[in-house]
Amino acid sequence: MTYSTCPKCHYTRQAKDEAPPELCPACGLVFWKWEKYHGRANREPGETPDRAVENIISYTHDPAPSWRKRLWESLRACPETGAVSWAGRCLVWVLLLAWGGWFFVQGPGDYEAVGESFLHRVDLVFHEAGHVIFLPFGDFLHILGGSLGQLLMPLIVTLAFLRQGDPFGAAVGLWWLRQSTMDVAIYIHDARALELPLLGGGTGYDDPDRHDWNHLLGRLGWLRRDHAIAGFVYMMGRIAILLAELWGGSLLLRQLRKLRDNEF
């Protein structure tokens, strides 16, 4: 359904106008909506309002993509990069790959290998912050909030890089998330043994109430399952490390192909 002259602003369509015939190039009036409320005295022979509506519906701008589509596009994005930047990212990725491989072969009971790493101290900062953040939500979440805090921060970093269109940064964030997951698994594994050193000195054996997971699993009646739960959480970290390394590696390979294509 078209109008040669807009019934609202009286603009006469020109050959050079790029607007679709169902819209006024000047004021953007949708003609079928105008006809719906005002009627049309000069409807073309054989044209019905239903057909006109069908025509206008067939011409629509692409709808906003769903969050799933946006997420998928962010995950598979391959932004342009320079040769120096690409080489620097490769160096970072090799270091993370080696470090991640070391974590991968360890288990939730290997505190010396995983729990004493540099990132454990970084995780500890957000662990303690999590206790404070979840304090208003009751005693259980206040205690659980420590572990939640150290998991939420790398997750936020990952999502922030994705939102900014930097999938490599997001892959590094995912790498950190899996390290933090393994760190939590170590804490869970110690729920009955109470051997890990706690912040402020001493161990959980000296004061079991200071040990988050001894308290949490004890309240749930799951204390005897601490090793099984820790093993599951640690396995989730192992899966995350594989995903992160495959994601980052595939991105670097695709960027290398782009760099080679641009050279020729």
Backbone torsions as a table, in degrees:
resi	resn	phi	psi	omega
1	MET	NA	125.6	-177.6
2	THR	-134.0	158.9	172.2
3	TYR	-125.8	133.9	173.8
4	SER	-75.0	-30.2	175.9
5	THR	-126.0	129.0	-176.9
6	CYS	-65.0	129.4	179.5
7	PRO	-72.3	-11.0	-178.4
8	LYS	-99.3	-54.3	-177.3
9	CYS	-103.5	-6.0	176.4
10	HIS	65.8	25.6	175.2
11	TYR	-76.6	135.1	178.6
12	THR	-94.7	123.9	-176.8
13	ARG	-61.7	137.0	177.8
14	GLN	-107.7	159.8	-179.6
15	ALA	-63.8	-28.6	-177.0
16	LYS	-81.5	-9.5	-177.9
17	ASP	-64.3	135.4	-177.5
18	GLU	-98.5	-10.6	-179.7
19	ALA	-65.0	147.8	178.0
20	PRO	-62.1	155.4	-175.7
21	PRO	-64.6	-17.9	-179.4
22	GLU	-82.6	-6.2	-177.5
23	LEU	-122.3	149.6	174.2
24	CYS	-78.6	126.2	-179.9
25	PRO	-64.5	-23.3	-175.1
26	ALA	-89.3	-53.5	-175.1
27	CYS	-108.4	-6.3	177.7
28	GLY	77.6	14.3	179.7
29	LEU	-60.9	133.4	174.4
30	VAL	-88.6	113.5	-168.8
31	PHE	-62.6	-39.1	-177.2
32	TRP	-67.1	-30.6	176.2
33	LYS	-69.3	-39.7	177.5
34	TRP	-60.2	-44.2	-179.0
35	GLU	-66.1	-34.8	-178.0
36	LYS	-59.9	-39.9	-175.7
37	TYR	-97.6	-22.0	-174.5
38	HIS	-117.0	-15.2	-177.3
39	GLY	78.2	165.5	179.3
40	ARG	-137.1	120.1	-175.9
41	ALA	-75.7	-30.2	-172.9
42	ASN	-114.6	50.7	177.7
43	ARG	-66.7	140.7	-179.4
44	GLU	-61.6	145.9	179.6
45	PRO	-57.1	131.1	177.3
46	GLY	83.9	-7.8	-178.9
47	GLU	-88.5	128.6	-179.8
48	THR	-109.6	156.7	177.4
49	PRO	-58.0	-38.4	-180.0
50	ASP	-62.7	-40.9	178.6
51	ARG	-66.0	-38.7	178.7
52	ALA	-62.9	-42.7	177.7
53	VAL	-62.5	-41.0	179.1
54	GLU	-60.7	-40.4	-179.8
55	ASN	-64.1	-44.0	-177.4
56	ILE	-70.6	-33.4	178.0
57	ILE	-68.2	-33.3	-179.6
58	SER	-67.5	-22.8	175.9
59	TYR	-106.2	100.5	178.1
60	THR	-136.5	150.1	172.8
61	HIS	-69.1	154.3	179.3
62	ASP	-57.6	127.9	179.6
63	PRO	-66.4	157.6	178.4
64	ALA	-61.1	131.2	-178.1
65	PRO	-64.8	149.2	178.0
66	SER	-69.4	165.6	-179.0
67	TRP	-64.5	-30.7	178.2
68	ARG	-65.9	-42.1	179.9
69	LYS	-67.0	-41.9	178.5
70	ARG	-62.3	-40.7	179.1
71	LEU	-64.0	-45.0	-179.4
72	TRP	-62.6	-42.1	178.5
73	GLU	-64.5	-35.9	177.9
74	SER	-68.3	-38.2	-178.7
75	LEU	-67.7	-36.5	-176.2
76	ARG	-97.8	7.3	-179.7
77	ALA	-65.9	149.4	179.1
78	CYS	-137.9	78.9	-176.3
79	PRO	-66.7	153.7	177.8
80	GLU	-64.6	148.6	177.6
81	THR	-150.7	154.7	177.4
82	GLY	-83.0	167.1	-177.6
83	ALA	-64.2	-41.1	-178.8
84	VAL	-66.4	-45.5	178.9
85	SER	-61.7	-40.3	-179.9
86	TRP	-64.4	-42.1	179.7
87	ALA	-64.4	-38.8	177.7
88	GLY	-63.9	-40.1	177.9
89	ARG	-66.3	-36.6	177.2
90	CYS	-62.2	-42.0	178.9
91	LEU	-61.9	-46.0	178.3
92	VAL	-60.0	-42.3	-176.0
93	TRP	-68.7	-36.8	177.2
94	VAL	-63.1	-42.5	179.0
95	LEU	-63.8	-44.6	178.9
96	LEU	-66.4	-34.7	179.3
97	LEU	-64.8	-43.5	179.2
98	ALA	-66.4	-44.2	179.9
99	TRP	-65.5	-42.5	178.7
100	GLY	-64.5	-37.7	177.0
101	GLY	-62.1	-36.1	177.9
102	TRP	-65.5	-45.5	177.1
103	PHE	-61.4	-36.8	-172.6
104	PHE	-62.9	-36.7	-176.0
105	VAL	-83.6	-6.0	178.8
106	GLN	-85.3	174.8	177.6
107	GLY	-125.2	172.5	-177.2
108	PRO	-65.1	-14.7	178.8
109	GLY	-91.9	-1.7	-175.7
110	ASP	-91.1	75.2	-177.6
111	TYR	-64.7	-39.0	-177.5
112	GLU	-61.0	-36.1	-175.9
113	ALA	-79.8	-36.6	-173.0
114	VAL	-109.7	-46.7	-172.7
115	GLY	-71.5	-18.6	-179.5
116	GLU	-102.3	12.7	178.9
117	SER	-72.9	166.4	178.7
118	PHE	-59.2	-41.3	-177.2
119	LEU	-67.6	-22.3	176.4
120	HIS	-61.1	-37.5	179.1
121	ARG	-70.4	-34.1	174.7
122	VAL	-66.6	-45.0	178.6
123	ASP	-59.3	-36.2	-176.2
124	LEU	-62.4	-35.9	179.0
125	VAL	-60.6	-47.7	-178.5
126	PHE	-75.9	-24.0	174.5
127	HIS	-63.4	-48.8	-179.6
128	GLU	-68.3	-36.4	176.7
129	ALA	-63.3	-35.7	178.8
130	GLY	-62.3	-36.8	176.6
131	HIS	-59.3	-41.7	-178.1
132	VAL	-70.2	-43.4	-176.6
133	ILE	-63.8	-39.2	-176.3
134	PHE	-92.3	7.6	179.9
135	LEU	-57.3	-40.6	-177.6
136	PRO	-71.4	-6.9	-171.8
137	PHE	-101.3	21.6	176.3
138	GLY	100.7	164.5	-173.3
139	ASP	-64.4	-41.8	-176.8
140	PHE	-64.1	-49.5	-179.9
141	LEU	-69.4	-29.7	175.4
142	HIS	-60.5	-42.4	179.8
143	ILE	-74.6	-44.2	178.7
144	LEU	-66.8	-24.9	-176.4
145	GLY	-59.4	-25.7	177.5
146	GLY	-61.2	-51.4	178.8
147	SER	-67.6	-37.5	177.7
148	LEU	-63.2	-39.5	-178.5
149	GLY	-62.7	-42.1	-178.2
150	GLN	-75.8	-14.2	173.6
151	LEU	-91.1	-35.3	-178.0
152	LEU	-68.1	-36.2	-176.3
153	MET	-63.4	-50.9	176.2
154	PRO	-64.2	-29.3	176.0
155	LEU	-66.1	-41.8	177.5
156	ILE	-63.3	-41.4	178.3
157	VAL	-61.6	-44.2	179.3
158	THR	-59.9	-48.6	-178.9
159	LEU	-66.5	-34.9	179.4
160	ALA	-65.7	-42.2	177.4
161	PHE	-64.9	-38.7	177.3
162	LEU	-61.6	-43.2	-179.2
163	ARG	-63.9	-32.0	-179.7
164	GLN	-84.7	0.2	179.5
165	GLY	77.0	30.2	179.4
166	ASP	-119.6	83.4	-176.9
167	PRO	-65.5	-28.7	178.7
168	PHE	-66.7	-44.8	176.1
169	GLY	-59.5	-38.0	177.8
170	ALA	-65.3	-37.3	177.8
171	ALA	-64.6	-38.3	176.4
172	VAL	-66.0	-39.4	176.4
173	GLY	-61.8	-39.5	176.8
174	LEU	-65.6	-37.1	176.4
175	TRP	-59.8	-43.0	178.1
176	TRP	-65.3	-39.1	179.9
177	LEU	-60.5	-42.6	-178.8
178	ARG	-69.4	-34.2	176.6
179	GLN	-63.2	-42.3	179.8
180	SER	-67.0	-34.1	176.7
181	THR	-63.3	-42.8	177.9
182	MET	-65.1	-35.3	178.6
183	ASP	-63.7	-41.3	176.7
184	VAL	-64.4	-38.5	-179.6
185	ALA	-60.7	-36.9	178.4
186	ILE	-62.5	-41.3	-180.0
187	TYR	-65.1	-42.3	178.7
188	ILE	-63.8	-40.7	-177.9
189	HIS	-61.5	-24.5	-176.9
190	ASP	-91.9	7.6	-172.3
191	ALA	-58.4	-38.6	178.4
192	ARG	-93.5	-36.9	-176.9
193	ALA	-67.9	-38.0	177.8
194	LEU	57.1	42.0	-177.2
195	GLU	-103.2	-16.5	-176.1
196	LEU	-69.8	140.9	173.9
197	PRO	-69.4	136.0	-178.1
198	LEU	-105.7	159.4	178.6
199	LEU	-62.2	130.5	-177.8
200	GLY	99.2	-3.4	177.7
201	GLY	99.4	154.4	179.9
202	GLY	81.1	-178.7	179.5
203	THR	-124.2	175.6	176.5
204	GLY	-63.6	-25.3	178.5
205	TYR	-64.2	-34.8	179.7
206	ASP	-69.9	-34.8	-179.4
207	ASP	-150.4	88.0	-176.1
208	PRO	-56.5	-27.8	-178.9
209	ASP	-66.9	-18.1	178.9
210	ARG	-84.5	-11.4	-178.9
211	HIS	-89.8	111.7	-173.8
212	ASP	-53.8	-50.7	-170.4
213	TRP	-80.7	-22.6	170.4
214	ASN	-65.4	-41.2	179.9
215	HIS	-68.0	-47.7	-175.6
216	LEU	-66.2	-50.1	-178.3
217	LEU	-68.2	-32.0	176.5
218	GLY	-64.0	-41.6	179.1
219	ARG	-66.6	-32.3	-179.3
220	LEU	-85.8	-9.8	-176.7
221	GLY	76.9	22.5	-176.2
222	TRP	-112.7	18.2	-173.2
223	LEU	-60.6	-36.0	-179.4
224	ARG	-73.4	-8.9	178.9
225	ARG	-100.7	14.7	-173.8
226	ASP	-59.2	-41.1	-178.4
227	HIS	-69.2	-37.9	178.6
228	ALA	-65.8	-43.4	179.2
229	ILE	-65.5	-42.2	178.9
230	ALA	-62.5	-40.7	178.7
231	GLY	-63.3	-38.8	177.9
232	PHE	-65.6	-46.5	-180.0
233	VAL	-62.6	-40.5	179.3
234	TYR	-64.6	-37.7	178.0
235	MET	-64.3	-37.8	175.6
236	MET	-60.1	-37.9	176.4
237	GLY	-65.4	-38.9	178.1
238	ARG	-64.5	-40.1	177.3
239	ILE	-63.7	-42.3	180.0
240	ALA	-63.3	-37.3	-179.5
241	ILE	-66.6	-38.1	177.8
242	LEU	-65.6	-42.9	179.1
243	LEU	-62.9	-43.8	-179.0
244	ALA	-63.2	-44.4	-176.6
245	GLU	-70.7	-37.7	176.8
246	LEU	-67.4	-41.2	-179.8
247	TRP	-63.1	-51.7	-179.8
248	GLY	-63.8	-41.1	180.0
249	GLY	-65.0	-42.6	179.3
250	SER	-65.6	-36.1	178.0
251	LEU	-63.6	-43.9	179.9
252	LEU	-64.2	-37.1	177.8
253	LEU	-66.1	-41.7	178.9
254	ARG	-66.7	-37.2	177.4
255	GLN	-68.1	-33.6	176.2
256	LEU	-63.6	-41.8	177.9
257	ARG	-61.9	-40.0	178.4
258	LYS	-63.9	-41.5	179.7
259	LEU	-62.8	-41.8	179.0
260	ARG	-66.9	-38.7	179.4
261	ASP	-64.7	-35.3	-179.0
262	ASN	-73.3	-20.0	-179.6
263	GLU	-77.6	-22.3	-174.9
264	PHE	-112.1	NA	NA
